[in-house]
Amino acid sequence: MRSIRSFLNVDTPSLAKIWCLHHQAYCSKSDCTVVAWDLGILAKPFFRSDEFLVAQDSQEGLVGFIHFGRNPEAHSIGKDSGIVHRLCVRPGADEDAIASELLTECLQWMAKERLVRCVGLGAFHDSVFYIGIAEGDGFLGVHSSDVRLLRWMQSHGFRPLQATECWELSLARFKLPMDRVQIGVRRNSLVSQVLAESQTNWWQNVVYGHCDQTVYQLVTKSHPHVELSVSVWTPEAFVPGLESWLARLIIPDLPAAQVSEDVLAEHWICLLSECMRLLQNERKQKVQVIIDPSRTGHVQILQRLGFATRHHGMVMACQDLPQNLSLGQ
């Protein structure tokens, strides 16, 4: 016999086990230890236990969980959209039924909250949980190799919303691009490094509370002002199990028309390459960034710096919550 209930503090060891089993099912090495659960997820001031449901079997114990909610400061998806932050079910003959029960409860909650749609997994850069923990840091959506999760979400009306890609660079192999154009840019520019707390809003500081954030800025000497900026964050080293040696970039939207301008493109190359050099000095091993592959400006710049694709994903959306509610009933 199986039942659905809200999260309890004693559930974290079982959640860590379910996470491991779910990701091993598609040969992923992603792990979320008990300490990572406590410090990186449950400690968030906006975590609510009624937005975290677990499936409990009378004989096996916990066999699956779903975490959902919303982002009150969302920009791209809108504040009236719900988010499935994470759905994990241990492999087994009844895995489809468990996932269906969890998703039905989730969509019923969102319908009662009068949300217009549901997106998942995560919400690209509007994601608020599993930062630095999940593959793609909660920004990737449904991993392309997780066919079970894709099947479950499609069966409940989720359809592709936005493609995502994780690009990675090994800093051990990185060399500064140094040609005549880059030498000219560097002669007229300075790259400064500042703490992100003074550059970002309060909500971003709360979401990334378990991470170190830094902003790198490109300042031109001829007209002293900040021309470009990029954010870098890494999980705090005091959280065991999180990859503090892996730095993550957050690159702002780059219109293709602007990137096609040679001067601005070279300025971005200068800023990001100097950022990579400084991260090398901090003994970081790799750098990752999650992008929308349709943003050709991002792709061109990352290729120029030597980044390569590591993971592919898809953020999905269910647009008709009332229909899902009636199906669940």
C-alpha positions as CSV (number, residue, x, y, z in Angstrom):
1,M,0.0,0.0,0.0
2,R,1.3,3.5,-0.9
3,S,0.5,7.0,0.3
4,I,1.5,10.6,-0.4
5,R,2.5,12.9,2.4
6,S,4.5,16.0,3.1
7,F,8.2,16.1,3.9
8,L,9.5,15.4,7.4
9,N,12.9,16.3,8.8
10,V,13.7,12.6,9.3
11,D,13.3,11.9,5.5
12,T,16.7,13.2,4.3
13,P,18.6,9.9,4.4
14,S,15.9,8.3,2.3
15,L,15.8,11.3,-0.1
16,A,19.6,11.0,-0.6
17,K,19.2,7.3,-1.4
18,I,16.3,7.9,-3.9
19,W,18.3,10.7,-5.6
20,C,21.2,8.3,-6.1
21,L,19.1,5.4,-7.4
22,H,17.2,7.7,-9.8
23,H,20.3,9.2,-11.3
24,Q,22.1,5.9,-11.5
25,A,19.2,4.6,-13.7
26,Y,20.6,6.8,-16.6
27,C,24.3,6.4,-15.6
28,S,24.5,9.8,-14.0
29,K,27.1,10.4,-11.2
30,S,25.0,13.2,-9.7
31,D,24.8,12.9,-5.9
32,C,23.0,14.8,-3.2
33,T,24.3,13.8,0.3
34,V,22.4,14.3,3.5
35,V,24.5,17.3,4.3
36,A,23.9,18.8,0.9
37,W,20.1,18.4,1.5
38,D,20.4,20.1,4.9
39,L,22.6,23.1,3.9
40,G,21.8,23.6,0.2
41,I,18.0,23.0,0.1
42,L,16.2,22.6,3.4
43,A,18.0,25.6,5.0
44,K,16.6,28.0,2.4
45,P,14.3,30.5,4.1
46,F,11.7,30.0,1.3
47,F,11.6,26.2,1.6
48,R,8.1,25.0,2.5
49,S,7.4,21.4,3.6
50,D,3.9,21.4,2.0
51,E,5.6,22.0,-1.4
52,F,7.7,18.8,-1.0
53,L,5.8,15.5,-1.3
54,V,7.1,12.0,-0.8
55,A,5.6,8.7,-1.8
56,Q,5.7,6.2,1.0
57,D,5.3,2.4,0.6
58,S,4.1,0.4,3.6
59,Q,6.9,-2.2,3.1
60,E,9.8,-0.3,1.3
61,G,9.5,3.1,3.0
62,L,10.1,6.2,0.8
63,V,10.1,5.4,-2.9
64,G,9.9,8.8,-4.6
65,F,9.5,12.5,-4.1
66,I,8.5,15.7,-5.9
67,H,9.5,19.2,-5.0
68,F,7.6,22.1,-6.5
69,G,6.6,25.7,-5.8
70,R,7.2,29.1,-7.5
71,N,9.7,31.9,-7.8
72,P,8.2,35.2,-6.5
73,E,10.9,37.1,-8.3
74,A,10.8,35.2,-11.7
75,H,11.6,37.2,-14.8
76,S,11.4,34.9,-17.8
77,I,8.6,32.5,-16.9
78,G,6.4,35.0,-15.0
79,K,5.4,35.1,-11.3
80,D,2.1,33.2,-12.1
81,S,3.9,30.0,-13.2
82,G,4.6,27.1,-10.9
83,I,7.9,25.2,-11.0
84,V,8.6,21.5,-10.6
85,H,12.1,21.8,-9.0
86,R,12.8,18.1,-8.8
87,L,11.1,14.7,-9.4
88,C,12.9,11.5,-8.4
89,V,11.6,7.9,-8.2
90,R,13.6,4.8,-7.4
91,P,13.6,2.3,-10.4
92,G,11.1,-0.5,-10.2
93,A,8.1,-2.1,-11.9
94,D,5.7,0.5,-10.3
95,E,7.9,3.6,-11.0
96,D,5.4,5.0,-13.6
97,A,2.5,4.8,-11.1
98,I,4.6,6.4,-8.4
99,A,5.6,9.3,-10.7
100,S,2.0,9.7,-11.9
101,E,0.7,10.0,-8.3
102,L,3.3,12.6,-7.4
103,L,2.8,14.7,-10.5
104,T,-1.0,14.6,-10.1
105,E,-0.7,15.9,-6.5
106,C,1.7,18.6,-7.7
107,L,-0.6,19.8,-10.5
108,Q,-3.6,19.8,-8.2
109,W,-1.8,22.1,-5.8
110,M,-0.9,24.5,-8.7
111,A,-4.5,24.5,-10.0
112,K,-5.7,25.4,-6.5
113,E,-3.1,28.2,-6.3
114,R,-4.6,29.5,-9.6
115,L,-1.2,29.4,-11.4
116,V,-1.5,29.6,-15.2
117,R,1.1,26.9,-16.0
118,C,3.8,24.7,-14.6
119,V,7.4,24.4,-15.9
120,G,10.1,22.0,-15.0
121,L,12.5,20.7,-14.1
122,G,13.6,24.0,-12.7
123,A,13.0,27.2,-14.7
124,F,16.4,27.9,-16.4
125,H,17.8,31.1,-14.7
126,D,14.6,31.5,-12.7
127,S,15.4,28.3,-10.8
128,V,15.7,28.7,-7.0
129,F,16.6,25.2,-5.7
130,Y,19.4,22.6,-6.3
131,I,21.9,25.3,-7.2
132,G,25.3,23.6,-7.4
133,I,23.8,20.2,-6.7
134,A,21.9,18.8,-9.6
135,E,23.4,18.3,-13.1
136,G,23.3,21.7,-14.7
137,D,22.7,23.3,-11.3
138,G,18.9,23.1,-11.6
139,F,19.0,25.2,-14.8
140,L,19.3,22.3,-17.3
141,G,15.7,21.1,-17.1
142,V,15.1,17.4,-18.0
143,H,18.4,15.8,-18.9
144,S,18.4,14.4,-22.4
145,S,19.5,10.9,-21.0
146,D,16.7,10.8,-18.4
147,V,14.1,9.0,-20.6
148,R,12.1,7.9,-17.6
149,L,11.5,11.5,-16.4
150,L,10.8,12.6,-19.9
151,R,8.1,9.9,-20.3
152,W,6.5,10.8,-17.0
153,M,6.3,14.5,-17.7
154,Q,5.0,14.0,-21.3
155,S,2.2,11.7,-20.0
156,H,1.0,14.6,-17.8
157,G,0.9,17.2,-20.6
158,F,4.3,18.7,-20.4
159,R,5.7,19.9,-23.8
160,P,9.1,21.3,-24.7
161,L,9.5,25.0,-23.8
162,Q,13.2,25.8,-24.0
163,A,16.3,23.8,-25.1
164,T,19.3,24.1,-22.8
165,E,23.0,23.1,-23.0
166,C,25.8,22.8,-20.5
167,W,29.1,24.0,-21.8
168,E,32.4,23.2,-20.0
169,L,36.0,24.3,-20.1
170,S,39.0,22.6,-18.5
171,L,41.1,25.3,-17.0
172,A,44.2,23.1,-17.2
173,R,44.1,23.4,-20.9
174,F,43.0,27.1,-21.2
175,K,45.4,29.6,-22.8
176,L,44.7,33.3,-23.1
177,P,43.7,34.2,-26.7
178,M,46.4,36.7,-27.6
179,D,46.3,38.2,-31.1
180,R,46.8,41.7,-32.3
181,V,43.1,42.6,-31.7
182,Q,43.2,41.2,-28.1
183,I,46.4,43.1,-27.4
184,G,44.7,46.3,-28.5
185,V,41.6,45.7,-26.3
186,R,43.7,44.9,-23.2
187,R,45.7,48.1,-23.6
188,N,42.5,50.1,-23.3
189,S,40.7,48.0,-20.7
190,L,40.9,46.9,-17.1
191,V,39.2,43.9,-15.6
192,S,38.1,44.3,-11.9
193,Q,36.9,41.7,-9.5
194,V,34.2,42.6,-6.9
195,L,32.0,40.7,-4.4
196,A,28.6,40.0,-5.9
197,E,26.7,40.9,-2.7
198,S,27.1,44.6,-3.6
199,Q,26.2,44.1,-7.2
200,T,23.2,41.8,-7.1
201,N,19.7,42.1,-5.6
202,W,18.6,40.6,-2.2
203,W,16.7,37.7,-3.8
204,Q,19.7,36.4,-5.8
205,N,21.8,36.6,-2.6
206,V,19.2,34.4,-0.8
207,V,19.0,31.9,-3.6
208,Y,22.8,31.6,-3.8
209,G,23.3,31.8,-0.1
210,H,25.3,28.6,0.1
211,C,27.6,29.8,-2.7
212,D,30.5,32.3,-3.2
213,Q,29.6,34.9,-5.8
214,T,31.9,37.2,-7.7
215,V,31.3,39.7,-10.4
216,Y,34.0,40.5,-13.0
217,Q,33.8,43.8,-14.8
218,L,35.4,45.2,-17.9
219,V,36.2,49.0,-17.6
220,T,37.5,51.0,-20.5
221,K,40.3,53.4,-19.9
222,S,39.3,56.0,-22.5
223,H,35.7,56.4,-21.0
224,P,36.0,55.1,-17.4
225,H,32.8,53.2,-16.8
226,V,31.7,49.5,-16.5
227,E,31.1,48.4,-20.1
228,L,30.5,44.6,-19.5
229,S,30.1,42.4,-16.5
230,V,29.8,38.6,-15.8
231,S,28.9,36.7,-12.6
232,V,30.8,33.6,-11.3
233,W,29.7,31.5,-8.4
234,T,30.9,28.3,-6.7
235,P,29.4,26.3,-3.8
236,E,30.9,26.9,-0.5
237,A,33.7,24.5,0.4
238,F,32.1,23.8,3.8
239,V,29.2,21.9,2.1
240,P,30.5,18.3,1.7
241,G,29.7,16.6,-1.6
242,L,29.4,19.8,-3.7
243,E,32.0,20.6,-6.3
244,S,33.6,23.8,-5.0
245,W,36.4,23.3,-7.5
246,L,33.9,23.8,-10.4
247,A,33.1,27.4,-11.2
248,R,29.9,28.4,-12.9
249,L,29.4,31.4,-15.2
250,I,26.2,33.5,-15.6
251,I,26.4,35.3,-18.9
252,P,23.8,38.0,-19.5
253,D,21.7,37.9,-22.7
254,L,23.8,38.8,-25.7
255,P,21.8,40.0,-28.7
256,A,23.2,38.4,-31.9
257,A,23.3,41.8,-33.6
258,Q,25.6,43.1,-30.8
259,V,27.9,40.1,-30.8
260,S,28.3,40.4,-34.5
261,E,30.0,43.7,-34.0
262,D,33.7,42.9,-33.9
263,V,34.7,45.4,-31.2
264,L,32.1,44.3,-28.7
265,A,32.7,40.6,-29.3
266,E,36.4,41.2,-28.7
267,H,35.6,42.9,-25.4
268,W,33.6,39.9,-24.3
269,I,36.5,37.6,-25.2
270,C,38.8,39.9,-23.2
271,L,36.6,39.9,-20.1
272,L,35.9,36.2,-20.1
273,S,39.4,35.1,-20.8
274,E,40.8,37.3,-18.0
275,C,38.1,35.7,-15.8
276,M,39.4,32.3,-16.7
277,R,42.9,33.3,-15.9
278,L,41.9,34.6,-12.4
279,L,40.0,31.3,-11.8
280,Q,43.1,29.4,-12.7
281,N,45.0,31.3,-10.0
282,E,42.3,30.3,-7.5
283,R,43.0,26.7,-8.4
284,K,39.6,26.0,-9.9
285,Q,39.7,23.0,-12.3
286,K,36.7,23.6,-14.6
287,V,34.1,26.2,-15.6
288,Q,30.6,25.4,-16.6
289,V,27.8,27.6,-18.0
290,I,24.2,26.8,-19.0
291,I,22.9,28.5,-22.1
292,D,20.0,28.6,-24.5
293,P,21.6,27.2,-27.7
294,S,19.4,29.5,-29.8
295,R,21.4,32.4,-28.4
296,T,24.1,32.3,-31.2
297,G,26.0,35.1,-29.4
298,H,26.7,32.8,-26.5
299,V,27.7,29.9,-28.7
300,Q,30.2,32.0,-30.8
301,I,31.9,33.4,-27.7
302,L,32.1,30.0,-25.9
303,Q,33.5,28.3,-28.9
304,R,36.2,30.9,-29.3
305,L,37.3,30.4,-25.7
306,G,37.5,26.6,-26.1
307,F,34.3,25.5,-24.3
308,A,32.6,22.3,-25.4
309,T,29.1,20.9,-24.8
310,R,28.8,18.5,-21.8
311,H,25.1,18.0,-21.2
312,H,21.8,18.7,-23.1
313,G,18.4,19.3,-21.6
314,M,15.0,20.7,-22.0
315,V,12.8,22.9,-19.8
316,M,9.2,21.7,-20.3
317,A,5.8,23.3,-19.6
318,C,2.3,22.2,-18.9
319,Q,-0.1,24.9,-20.1
320,D,-3.4,23.5,-19.1
321,L,-3.5,22.9,-15.3
322,P,-7.3,22.7,-14.9
323,Q,-7.4,19.8,-17.5
324,N,-4.7,18.0,-15.6
325,L,-6.6,18.5,-12.4
326,S,-9.8,16.9,-13.8
327,L,-7.7,14.0,-15.1
328,G,-6.2,13.5,-11.6
329,Q,-9.6,13.4,-10.0
